[in-house]
Amino acid sequence: MVTGAPTTRAGLYPCETVHVRTDPIRYTLRHRTYMWLVDLDRLPVLPRPLRPLAGFRARDHFTGDAPTLRAGLDRFLAARGVDLEGGRVLMLAHARVLGHVFNPLTLYWCHGPDGAPRCVVAEVHNTYGERHAYLFHPDEAGVAHTGKDFYVSPFFPVDGAYRMRLPLPGDRLDLTVRLDRPGSAPFTATVRGTRREATPAALLRLALRHPLSTLAVSAGIRRHGIRLYLRGLPVQPRPSNRTTEKAT
């Protein structure tokens, strides 16, 4: 079995991601995949034959040079005046599969030593090998706001603001990210799914159903980008030196 204390067991979420664009043209992208919810201090340990199907590496997050995922997060938080004092952190992400990983959005729910929620970190990756992290203090409904300051889609400039609904997943995963620009909300993304215990059998079933899952995510984004371009959507220039973390 996947190891871990009963209260910190990893979870798998088969899920559907939906992107809806409404301006300047209407376009919908749907993609089915699966994600992991893991405790950063108790990452799952798989049976050796299944380890190529799920890896969690510090180099895939934040600046990529921290010794552990937890160290990378703590360093990011410390630079912003936040000390979790060893409190628990739950991460929702795609795992590295057969040597490849791509995480459009990684979320970290951060708690203090008393178990009380402290903050949420949202780490965004684009298809240019760059990443940027936002620090949130959501309200009781899990809703937070921030200005957009990272180039993600080549069809949107770096302006506007995000409204994110980020409740900690339980039996259900239900996230919403909305981009607000002057006079409109041209883009909304949702991620919805149902929790499964992270057993070897469950992982194997999902890996067979979604082979090379993270490669499929990045390929799908590029494929839909080509479709939008062919429909006449103009490409916005990518700013230089706008990211705070860069992938290695």
Residue, then its C-alpha position, 0 to 999 in steps of 0.5 A: m500500500v501507499t504508506g502514510a499515517p491514517t490522518t495524512r493519507a494521500g488522495l487521488y482525484p479523477c477530475e475534469t478541467v474546463h476552461v471557458r473563454t467568452d471574449p473576444i471569442r467563445y471557446t470551451l476546453r475540456h480535459r479529464t485527468y487526475m491529481w494528487l493531494v499529498d502531505l508535504d511532510r509525508l509524501p507517498v511511497l509507492p511499491r517499486p514497480l509503480r514509482p515511475l507513475a508518481g514522483f514528487r520532486a523539489r526541482d519541479h516547484f518554486t525556484g527548483d533548487a531547494p533540498t525538499l518541496r517543503a523547504g522550497l515552500d517555507r523559503f517562499l513563505a519566509a520571504r513574505g513574512v509567513d512562518l508556519e512553525g512546522g504546521r501541516v501543508l497539503m499540496l494538490a498537484h500532478a505527479r511526475v509520470l514516466g519522467h514528465v511533469f506539467n502543473p498548470l496550477t499547484l495549490y498548497w493549503c498551509h496550516g499552523p502548528d495548531g491545525a488552523p489554516r494560515c494561507v494558500v499558495a497558488e503556483v502557476h506554470n506556463t508552457y514556456g517553462e516559467r512559473h510564478a507563485y501567489l500568496f493568498h489569505p482566503d475568506e471562510a468560503g475559500v475565496a481570494h483575489t489577486g492582481k494578475d502579474f504572470y504571463v500564462s495564455p498567449f492570448f491574454p496580456v498581463d493585466g486584470a485580476y484573478r478571483m479564485r475559489l480554493p476550498l481544501p479538497g475533501d470527498r470532493l474537489d471543486l476549484t474555480v479560477r476567474l480572470d477579471r479584466p476591465g468590463s468583462a470576465p473573459f476566462t473561467a477555469t474549473v476543476r472538479g473531481t471525487r476523491r479516491e484512496a491512493t492505493p496501488a490499484a487505484l493509481l494503476r487504473l488511473a494511469l491506464r485510463h490516462p496514459l502519460s497524463t501530464l504530457a497529455v495536459s501540456a499537449g492539449i493546451r498547445r493543441h487548443g492554442i493552435r485552434l484559437y490562433l487559427r480562429g484569428l485570436p491575436v497573440q499577446p507579446r510575452p513580457s521579459n523578466r516578469t517571473t519570480e521563479k523559473a523552471t529548471 
